[in-house]
Amino acid sequence: MLTRKQLELLTFIKERLDRDGMPPSFDEMKEALDLRSKSGIHRLITALEERGFIRRLPHRARALEIVRLPEAMERPGFQPPAAGPAAFQPRVIAGDRRAAATRDSMAVAAVHALDLPVMGRIAAGVPIEAISEISHHIAVPGSMLSGHGNHYALEVKGDSMIEAGITDGDIVVIREQATAENGDIVVALVEDSEATLKRFRRRGGMIALEAANPAYETRVLPDHKVKVQGRLVGLIRNY
């Protein structure tokens, strides 16, 4: 039997794995469950791990895997409990990939592979010169593509997004779009010359490009100096 908070956290982790293919950060978990500190999240994760619902993967930043789900979550019409003062309602975005990260316990349907252009490297660190030339193509599962827009891939260079589960050498799959919501991980073009992969936040007339690594500072720029080139929808890693 799970406590209310344990069930809320497990539901939130599953929703983010289904939507993005990667688990949420500790800050996102803390905010979603309306907790005051990350220590509460650590205790909940440890409890879920001890009960066999999740597993922490060694030697990888922010790597969680769902091993199994409570029977209640698998019943039709399951609704998660309210979290904090507002109801926590996980959402699944139509077209986003489903449950690729839970390979040990959840079946993944066969999908057709599609060739996407790899446009070169994108900085997950200090922005590098913008890239617009195709270096090669890569086969990507069709289920990873989000919606009906154009998609492309980029090789990650740097470690500024490591706490978002994105490491140097990963291939990120990007849906081409010019807008973003707060919290989206985007390809941002800075002053028409530098491309970087960061989390997007709008603050009035300013744009904050947030790293997911405490070693890097958040860059805050006037909105006219930042152009969104696409949103992260998937990640491919070679071992």
Contacts in CASP RR format, 6 or more apart in sequence:
PFRMAT RR
TARGET T0000
AUTHOR 0000-0000-0000
METHOD contacts of the structure
MODEL  1
MLTRKQLELLTFIKERLDRDGMPPSFDEMKEALDLRSKSGIHRLITALEE
RGFIRRLPHRARALEIVRLPEAMERPGFQPPAAGPAAFQPRVIAGDRRAA
ATRDSMAVAAVHALDLPVMGRIAAGVPIEAISEISHHIAVPGSMLSGHGN
HYALEVKGDSMIEAGITDGDIVVIREQATAENGDIVVALVEDSEATLKRF
RRRGGMIALEAANPAYETRVLPDHKVKVQGRLVGLIRNY
2 10 0 8 1.000
2 48 0 8 1.000
2 51 0 8 1.000
2 53 0 8 1.000
2 70 0 8 1.000
3 47 0 8 1.000
4 81 0 8 1.000
5 33 0 8 1.000
5 44 0 8 1.000
5 83 0 8 1.000
6 44 0 8 1.000
6 47 0 8 1.000
6 48 0 8 1.000
6 51 0 8 1.000
7 70 0 8 1.000
7 72 0 8 1.000
7 73 0 8 1.000
7 80 0 8 1.000
7 81 0 8 1.000
8 32 0 8 1.000
8 33 0 8 1.000
8 80 0 8 1.000
8 81 0 8 1.000
8 83 0 8 1.000
8 88 0 8 1.000
9 29 0 8 1.000
9 33 0 8 1.000
9 41 0 8 1.000
9 44 0 8 1.000
9 45 0 8 1.000
9 48 0 8 1.000
10 48 0 8 1.000
10 53 0 8 1.000
10 54 0 8 1.000
10 66 0 8 1.000
10 69 0 8 1.000
10 70 0 8 1.000
10 73 0 8 1.000
11 73 0 8 1.000
11 80 0 8 1.000
11 88 0 8 1.000
11 90 0 8 1.000
12 24 0 8 1.000
12 29 0 8 1.000
12 32 0 8 1.000
12 33 0 8 1.000
12 88 0 8 1.000
12 90 0 8 1.000
13 23 0 8 1.000
13 24 0 8 1.000
13 29 0 8 1.000
13 54 0 8 1.000
13 64 0 8 1.000
13 66 0 8 1.000
14 66 0 8 1.000
14 69 0 8 1.000
14 73 0 8 1.000
14 90 0 8 1.000
14 102 0 8 1.000
15 90 0 8 1.000
15 91 0 8 1.000
15 92 0 8 1.000
16 22 0 8 1.000
16 23 0 8 1.000
16 24 0 8 1.000
16 28 0 8 1.000
17 23 0 8 1.000
17 66 0 8 1.000
17 99 0 8 1.000
17 100 0 8 1.000
17 101 0 8 1.000
17 102 0 8 1.000
18 92 0 8 1.000
18 96 0 8 1.000
18 97 0 8 1.000
18 98 0 8 1.000
18 99 0 8 1.000
19 91 0 8 1.000
19 92 0 8 1.000
19 93 0 8 1.000
19 96 0 8 1.000
20 96 0 8 1.000
20 232 0 8 1.000
20 233 0 8 1.000
20 234 0 8 1.000
21 97 0 8 1.000
21 100 0 8 1.000
21 101 0 8 1.000
21 234 0 8 1.000
21 235 0 8 1.000
22 62 0 8 1.000
22 101 0 8 1.000
22 164 0 8 1.000
22 165 0 8 1.000
22 166 0 8 1.000
22 234 0 8 1.000
22 235 0 8 1.000
23 62 0 8 1.000
23 63 0 8 1.000
23 64 0 8 1.000
23 101 0 8 1.000
24 32 0 8 1.000
25 62 0 8 1.000
25 163 0 8 1.000
25 164 0 8 1.000
25 212 0 8 1.000
26 38 0 8 1.000
26 41 0 8 1.000
26 42 0 8 1.000
26 62 0 8 1.000
27 38 0 8 1.000
29 35 0 8 1.000
29 41 0 8 1.000
30 36 0 8 1.000
30 37 0 8 1.000
30 38 0 8 1.000
30 40 0 8 1.000
30 41 0 8 1.000
32 83 0 8 1.000
32 88 0 8 1.000
33 41 0 8 1.000
33 44 0 8 1.000
33 83 0 8 1.000
33 84 0 8 1.000
33 88 0 8 1.000
34 83 0 8 1.000
34 84 0 8 1.000
34 85 0 8 1.000
34 86 0 8 1.000
35 41 0 8 1.000
45 54 0 8 1.000
45 56 0 8 1.000
45 64 0 8 1.000
48 54 0 8 1.000
49 55 0 8 1.000
49 56 0 8 1.000
52 67 0 8 1.000
52 68 0 8 1.000
53 66 0 8 1.000
53 67 0 8 1.000
53 68 0 8 1.000
53 69 0 8 1.000
53 70 0 8 1.000
54 64 0 8 1.000
54 65 0 8 1.000
54 66 0 8 1.000
54 67 0 8 1.000
55 64 0 8 1.000
55 65 0 8 1.000
55 67 0 8 1.000
56 63 0 8 1.000
56 64 0 8 1.000
56 65 0 8 1.000
57 63 0 8 1.000
57 64 0 8 1.000
57 65 0 8 1.000
60 165 0 8 1.000
60 167 0 8 1.000
61 162 0 8 1.000
61 163 0 8 1.000
61 165 0 8 1.000
61 167 0 8 1.000
62 162 0 8 1.000
62 163 0 8 1.000
62 164 0 8 1.000
62 165 0 8 1.000
63 165 0 8 1.000
65 101 0 8 1.000
65 102 0 8 1.000
65 104 0 8 1.000
66 101 0 8 1.000
66 102 0 8 1.000
66 105 0 8 1.000
66 106 0 8 1.000
67 102 0 8 1.000
67 104 0 8 1.000
67 105 0 8 1.000
68 105 0 8 1.000
69 105 0 8 1.000
72 78 0 8 1.000
79 89 0 8 1.000
80 88 0 8 1.000
80 89 0 8 1.000
80 90 0 8 1.000
81 88 0 8 1.000
82 88 0 8 1.000
92 98 0 8 1.000
93 146 0 8 1.000
94 147 0 8 1.000
95 145 0 8 1.000
95 146 0 8 1.000
95 147 0 8 1.000
96 146 0 8 1.000
96 147 0 8 1.000
96 233 0 8 1.000
97 141 0 8 1.000
97 143 0 8 1.000
97 144 0 8 1.000
97 145 0 8 1.000
97 146 0 8 1.000
97 233 0 8 1.000
97 234 0 8 1.000
98 108 0 8 1.000
98 109 0 8 1.000
98 143 0 8 1.000
99 106 0 8 1.000
99 108 0 8 1.000
100 108 0 8 1.000
100 141 0 8 1.000
100 143 0 8 1.000
100 144 0 8 1.000
108 143 0 8 1.000
109 143 0 8 1.000
111 141 0 8 1.000
111 142 0 8 1.000
111 143 0 8 1.000
112 141 0 8 1.000
112 142 0 8 1.000
113 139 0 8 1.000
113 140 0 8 1.000
113 141 0 8 1.000
113 142 0 8 1.000
114 139 0 8 1.000
114 140 0 8 1.000
114 141 0 8 1.000
114 142 0 8 1.000
114 145 0 8 1.000
115 137 0 8 1.000
115 138 0 8 1.000
115 139 0 8 1.000
115 140 0 8 1.000
116 137 0 8 1.000
116 138 0 8 1.000
116 139 0 8 1.000
116 140 0 8 1.000
116 151 0 8 1.000
116 152 0 8 1.000
116 153 0 8 1.000
116 173 0 8 1.000
117 134 0 8 1.000
117 136 0 8 1.000
117 137 0 8 1.000
117 152 0 8 1.000
117 153 0 8 1.000
118 134 0 8 1.000
118 135 0 8 1.000
118 136 0 8 1.000
118 137 0 8 1.000
118 138 0 8 1.000
118 152 0 8 1.000
118 153 0 8 1.000
118 154 0 8 1.000
118 155 0 8 1.000
118 171 0 8 1.000
119 131 0 8 1.000
119 132 0 8 1.000
119 133 0 8 1.000
119 134 0 8 1.000
119 135 0 8 1.000
119 152 0 8 1.000
119 153 0 8 1.000
119 154 0 8 1.000
120 131 0 8 1.000
120 133 0 8 1.000
120 134 0 8 1.000
120 135 0 8 1.000
120 154 0 8 1.000
120 155 0 8 1.000
121 128 0 8 1.000
121 131 0 8 1.000
121 154 0 8 1.000
121 155 0 8 1.000
121 156 0 8 1.000
121 157 0 8 1.000
122 128 0 8 1.000
122 131 0 8 1.000
122 154 0 8 1.000
122 155 0 8 1.000
122 156 0 8 1.000
122 157 0 8 1.000
122 172 0 8 1.000
122 187 0 8 1.000
122 195 0 8 1.000
122 196 0 8 1.000
122 197 0 8 1.000
123 157 0 8 1.000
123 158 0 8 1.000
123 160 0 8 1.000
123 194 0 8 1.000
123 195 0 8 1.000
123 196 0 8 1.000
123 197 0 8 1.000
124 156 0 8 1.000
124 157 0 8 1.000
124 158 0 8 1.000
124 159 0 8 1.000
124 160 0 8 1.000
124 161 0 8 1.000
124 162 0 8 1.000
124 166 0 8 1.000
124 168 0 8 1.000
124 196 0 8 1.000
124 197 0 8 1.000
124 198 0 8 1.000
124 211 0 8 1.000
125 157 0 8 1.000
125 158 0 8 1.000
125 159 0 8 1.000
125 160 0 8 1.000
125 161 0 8 1.000
125 196 0 8 1.000
125 211 0 8 1.000
125 216 0 8 1.000
126 196 0 8 1.000
127 190 0 8 1.000
127 194 0 8 1.000
127 195 0 8 1.000
127 196 0 8 1.000
128 157 0 8 1.000
128 194 0 8 1.000
128 195 0 8 1.000
128 196 0 8 1.000
129 193 0 8 1.000
129 194 0 8 1.000
129 195 0 8 1.000
130 189 0 8 1.000
130 192 0 8 1.000
130 193 0 8 1.000
130 194 0 8 1.000
130 195 0 8 1.000
131 154 0 8 1.000
131 195 0 8 1.000
138 153 0 8 1.000
138 171 0 8 1.000
138 236 0 8 1.000
140 151 0 8 1.000
140 153 0 8 1.000
140 173 0 8 1.000
140 236 0 8 1.000
144 173 0 8 1.000
144 233 0 8 1.000
144 234 0 8 1.000
145 151 0 8 1.000
145 173 0 8 1.000
145 175 0 8 1.000
145 233 0 8 1.000
146 175 0 8 1.000
146 231 0 8 1.000
146 233 0 8 1.000
147 175 0 8 1.000
149 175 0 8 1.000
149 176 0 8 1.000
149 177 0 8 1.000
150 175 0 8 1.000
150 176 0 8 1.000
151 173 0 8 1.000
151 174 0 8 1.000
151 175 0 8 1.000
151 176 0 8 1.000
151 233 0 8 1.000
152 173 0 8 1.000
152 174 0 8 1.000
152 176 0 8 1.000
153 171 0 8 1.000
153 172 0 8 1.000
153 173 0 8 1.000
153 174 0 8 1.000
153 236 0 8 1.000
154 171 0 8 1.000
154 172 0 8 1.000
154 174 0 8 1.000
154 187 0 8 1.000
154 197 0 8 1.000
155 169 0 8 1.000
155 170 0 8 1.000
155 171 0 8 1.000
156 166 0 8 1.000
156 167 0 8 1.000
156 168 0 8 1.000
156 169 0 8 1.000
156 170 0 8 1.000
156 171 0 8 1.000
156 172 0 8 1.000
156 197 0 8 1.000
157 168 0 8 1.000
157 169 0 8 1.000
158 168 0 8 1.000
159 167 0 8 1.000
159 168 0 8 1.000
159 213 0 8 1.000
159 215 0 8 1.000
160 197 0 8 1.000
160 198 0 8 1.000
160 211 0 8 1.000
160 212 0 8 1.000
160 213 0 8 1.000
160 215 0 8 1.000
160 216 0 8 1.000
161 185 0 8 1.000
161 197 0 8 1.000
161 198 0 8 1.000
161 199 0 8 1.000
161 211 0 8 1.000
161 212 0 8 1.000
161 213 0 8 1.000
162 212 0 8 1.000
162 213 0 8 1.000
163 212 0 8 1.000
163 213 0 8 1.000
164 185 0 8 1.000
164 199 0 8 1.000
164 212 0 8 1.000
165 212 0 8 1.000
165 235 0 8 1.000
166 172 0 8 1.000
166 185 0 8 1.000
166 197 0 8 1.000
166 212 0 8 1.000
166 235 0 8 1.000
167 237 0 8 1.000
169 237 0 8 1.000
170 235 0 8 1.000
170 236 0 8 1.000
170 237 0 8 1.000
171 235 0 8 1.000
171 236 0 8 1.000
171 237 0 8 1.000
172 197 0 8 1.000
172 232 0 8 1.000
172 234 0 8 1.000
172 235 0 8 1.000
172 236 0 8 1.000
173 232 0 8 1.000
173 233 0 8 1.000
173 234 0 8 1.000
173 235 0 8 1.000
173 236 0 8 1.000
174 187 0 8 1.000
174 229 0 8 1.000
174 230 0 8 1.000
174 231 0 8 1.000
174 232 0 8 1.000
174 233 0 8 1.000
175 230 0 8 1.000
175 231 0 8 1.000
175 233 0 8 1.000
176 229 0 8 1.000
176 230 0 8 1.000
177 228 0 8 1.000
177 230 0 8 1.000
177 231 0 8 1.000
178 227 0 8 1.000
178 228 0 8 1.000
178 229 0 8 1.000
178 230 0 8 1.000
179 228 0 8 1.000
180 186 0 8 1.000
180 200 0 8 1.000
180 228 0 8 1.000
180 230 0 8 1.000
180 231 0 8 1.000
181 200 0 8 1.000
182 200 0 8 1.000
182 201 0 8 1.000
182 202 0 8 1.000
183 199 0 8 1.000
183 200 0 8 1.000
183 201 0 8 1.000
184 199 0 8 1.000
184 200 0 8 1.000
184 231 0 8 1.000
184 232 0 8 1.000
185 197 0 8 1.000
185 198 0 8 1.000
185 199 0 8 1.000
185 200 0 8 1.000
185 231 0 8 1.000
185 232 0 8 1.000
186 197 0 8 1.000
186 198 0 8 1.000
186 199 0 8 1.000
186 200 0 8 1.000
186 228 0 8 1.000
186 229 0 8 1.000
186 230 0 8 1.000
186 231 0 8 1.000
186 232 0 8 1.000
187 195 0 8 1.000
187 196 0 8 1.000
187 197 0 8 1.000
187 228 0 8 1.000
187 229 0 8 1.000
187 230 0 8 1.000
187 231 0 8 1.000
187 232 0 8 1.000
188 195 0 8 1.000
188 196 0 8 1.000
188 197 0 8 1.000
188 198 0 8 1.000
188 200 0 8 1.000
188 207 0 8 1.000
188 209 0 8 1.000
188 226 0 8 1.000
188 227 0 8 1.000
188 228 0 8 1.000
188 229 0 8 1.000
189 195 0 8 1.000
189 226 0 8 1.000
189 227 0 8 1.000
189 228 0 8 1.000
189 229 0 8 1.000
190 196 0 8 1.000
190 209 0 8 1.000
190 219 0 8 1.000
190 221 0 8 1.000
190 225 0 8 1.000
190 226 0 8 1.000
191 221 0 8 1.000
191 225 0 8 1.000
192 227 0 8 1.000
195 229 0 8 1.000
196 209 0 8 1.000
197 232 0 8 1.000
198 209 0 8 1.000
198 210 0 8 1.000
198 211 0 8 1.000
198 219 0 8 1.000
199 209 0 8 1.000
199 210 0 8 1.000
199 211 0 8 1.000
199 212 0 8 1.000
200 207 0 8 1.000
200 208 0 8 1.000
200 209 0 8 1.000
200 210 0 8 1.000
200 228 0 8 1.000
201 207 0 8 1.000
201 208 0 8 1.000
201 209 0 8 1.000
201 210 0 8 1.000
202 208 0 8 1.000
202 223 0 8 1.000
203 220 0 8 1.000
204 223 0 8 1.000
205 222 0 8 1.000
205 223 0 8 1.000
206 220 0 8 1.000
206 221 0 8 1.000
206 222 0 8 1.000
206 223 0 8 1.000
207 220 0 8 1.000
207 221 0 8 1.000
207 222 0 8 1.000
207 223 0 8 1.000
207 225 0 8 1.000
207 226 0 8 1.000
208 218 0 8 1.000
208 219 0 8 1.000
208 220 0 8 1.000
209 218 0 8 1.000
209 219 0 8 1.000
209 220 0 8 1.000
209 221 0 8 1.000
209 226 0 8 1.000
210 218 0 8 1.000
211 217 0 8 1.000
211 218 0 8 1.000
END
